[in-house]
């Protein structure tokens, strides 16, 4: 949808006029831009707990059960060591 005030009698629009019309329309529709809500990021402990759950889930489904159980145990030890300090 182009502003008809910039159209020439032949129906053609210069690149500059088209660009400025699109910019005006963008500002009219969106203003200065869209604001995105800030999403709280998980801390290190929460990330490790999530990884532990994922590793145990993988092990439970039969994907390298010894490897993923070992990784989960290592992360649990890291969490315990960090909590005591």
N, C-alpha and C positions, 0 to 999 in steps of 0.2 A: 504494500500500500504506500504509494508515493504521494506527497503533497502536490496537487495539481498546479499550484502557483509557480512551480519551477519548470513546468513543461513548456517547451517551445512550440510554435504553431505546427511544426512538422512532426511533433510527438517524440522527438529525441531529447535526451537529457545529457548535459555534459557530465563528465566523471566527477568534477569538483562539486557541481550542484547536487548530483546524486549522493555523493559521500556526505555532504553537509545535511541533506534531507534525512538520510538514514541516521546520522548522529542526533539530529533533533528528535526524531521519533524514538530512538533508543533512550534518550534522556526523559522523554515524556512517559515512556512505559516503565522504565526501571529506575529512574532517578540517578543517584550516584552509584548504584550497584546494589546487589543483594547482600544482606548480612547473613552470615552463617552462624548457627549457634556453636558455642564452644563446647566441645565434648571432653569430659574429664578422662584423662589417660590413667590406666592402672599403674600402680607403683610396682617396684621390683618384686615385692612379696606376692602380690596378687598375680603377676605374670608367671612367677614360678609355680604357684598353686594351680594355675590353669594348665601349665605345661605338664605338671604331675598328673592331673586328671586325664589329659589327652594321651600321655604315655601309657597310663594304666588301661585306658579304653582300647588303645591299639593292641596292647599285650593281651587283653581279654578277648579280642577278636582273632588272635592267632598270628599277628604280624610281629615276628621276631620277639616272642614273649620275654626271653631272658634279657635281651638288649634293652628293651623299653622299661622293664621292671628295674633293671640296674640304674638306668638314667633317672627314673622316678625316685629311687632311694637316694641317689647322689643329691638331687635337688632338695629332698627332705632334710638331709644332713646339713646342707648349706643354710636352709631356713632356720634349723635349730641352732646352728652356730651363730647366725646373725641375731637371733632373738636373745641369746644369753649375753651378748656384749653390751 
